[in-house]
Amino acid sequence: MPGGKTKAKGGSSGPPAKKQKKDPETDKEKEKEEPPPNPSEILKDLEESEVRIYGEERLTADVATVIKDVVDNCPTLMRASPSNLAVRMRGRVRKWIRSLGRTPDEEGIKITMAHADGLGALDDGKAYPIESSTFSAEASKTFELKGSEIKDLASKAIVTYAPEYLNEDEVFAGNLKDDKVHTNTQMIAISGPVYAMFDHEMRPHERAPRPFIACSIPGINFAYSTADQAKFTTEMWNDERTKKKKVVDNAAALLRMKEIYAHALLVFQKFEVKFPCLCAIGCGAFKGEFNTVPHLWAEALYDVLATFEYDFGCVFVSLPNFGEQENFNIFCDVFNKQTKTGDEENKDTSSSSSSGAKKKDDVKMPKTAVCFLETKSMISLADYLSRKDKAVGVLNPSDVQAIKQGYLGMFWDGGHVALEEIIAMQTTLLLQHRGLNPALYDNTDRRMQMSIKIPAVKK
């Protein structure tokens, strides 16, 4: 036993064992021989119904530790409707925006500043807090920024666009009713640093030590955009060939979905993000009657990650299942199918379940590890990681009108509430709203071309 004495023969106690001197060189050699922690070992106990990782072989032990920490300690999302979440924040956000100079009593999608200098009129040294919570045990803790910090956040936002679709004169110009201009606007992104003002329960909280990057980019609106329906759907005969029905044009839609994901990931790379946090963009209200849409978005993400190299530690994707929206399950199914090889088929050539399997050499694996999370919200995840001093980015699923008109968070102050509106209230995203930040939309120096070169999808 440690600390005991060495017994001599016959049961008598002998002298204490001599301590051997440590050999620094030997210790160094032992350290060299010890293998680094195995990422698979770190992640072995994760619950597959809540977490799935693809491209695990590309993880380092440090990134695997980050994933394990997120799964174990990042707050679990509130499964409440967006409208109920908005009620917890809207009043405080209104008061905060008014303290920055919004016209008193103004509500709605527009923000009109009372002072001609807008945010420039803020006192650099003055603190501008969110009204603290009266029901929280830590009511004294709230979110605040100084005037100089607000101006700095607003000034760091940029516009990126794909020159293949837009020229300099078309950015933030033209007629929204023009179908070509409408769909080309999907190739514009508004991006910049933001802080989370509210925690996972939508209570004001102290800000993180560093902001994270929000990339606002439009999805495809299959539900009620006639321009999107014209470009990304087609008609085909029903089985009886008695009438035609509208279906998704898979080739056109998949190409655009890839371009949107690739654009966002390039933005994150530009801002030196290490942990992008994505969501199921276009898979909620925008999918309309077309249930294949989430499958196509999942396939698009897989193809982008399997085609391009990114300097990310890991790509997180928040995919909570809500009612009939089972995006976590759908994305997992698509990634499982894409990574499936012919090994199972070789075991049972008659198995129909493996008929889509590919030869091992034909499978394109993700070049960046991706982690699907069913129980974490994207903003809480980003805020949690930023409090760990990680470089993080989030994908804000915006729409053409919000981007084109500059009304990020479109209906946060009244109207239909979706994820974009929640992000606008939960974070400082409104500092990128045209009413607060007109220079972002009008100053050509704030614009940057970002070429999105995706191979055409075969029909």
Sequence and secondary structure as in RCSB ss.txt:
>XXXX:A:sequence
MPGGKTKAKGGSSGPPAKKQKKDPETDKEKEKEEPPPNPSEILKDLEESEVRIYGEERLTADVATVIKDVVDNCP
TLMRASPSNLAVRMRGRVRKWIRSLGRTPDEEGIKITMAHADGLGALDDGKAYPIESSTFSAEASKTFELKGSEI
KDLASKAIVTYAPEYLNEDEVFAGNLKDDKVHTNTQMIAISGPVYAMFDHEMRPHERAPRPFIACSIPGINFAYS
TADQAKFTTEMWNDERTKKKKVVDNAAALLRMKEIYAHALLVFQKFEVKFPCLCAIGCGAFKGEFNTVPHLWAEA
LYDVLATFEYDFGCVFVSLPNFGEQENFNIFCDVFNKQTKTGDEENKDTSSSSSSGAKKKDDVKMPKTAVCFLET
KSMISLADYLSRKDKAVGVLNPSDVQAIKQGYLGMFWDGGHVALEEIIAMQTTLLLQHRGLNPALYDNTDRRMQM
SIKIPAVKK
>XXXX:A:secstr
 TT   B GGG B          HHHHHHHHHHS    HHHHTTT  TTTEEEESGGG  HHHHHHHHHHHHHS 
      HHHHHHHHHHHHHHHHHHTTB TT  SS   BSSTTGGGGS TT EEE    SSSTTTT   EEEHHHH
HHHHHT EEEE TTT  GGGTT S TT HHHHHHGGGEEEEEEE B B TTS B    SS EEEEEEE   TTT 
HHHHHHHEEEEE TTSSSEEEEE HHHHHHHHHHHHHHHHHHHHHTT SEEEEE TTSSGGGTT TTHHHHHHHH
HHHHHHHS    S EEEE   BTTB HHHHHHHHHHHHH BTHHHHH TT GGGTT B GGG    SS EEEESS
  HHHHHHHHHHTT  EEEEEEE HHHHHHT TTTTTTSS   HHHHHHHHBSGGGGSTTT HHHHH GGGEEE 
         
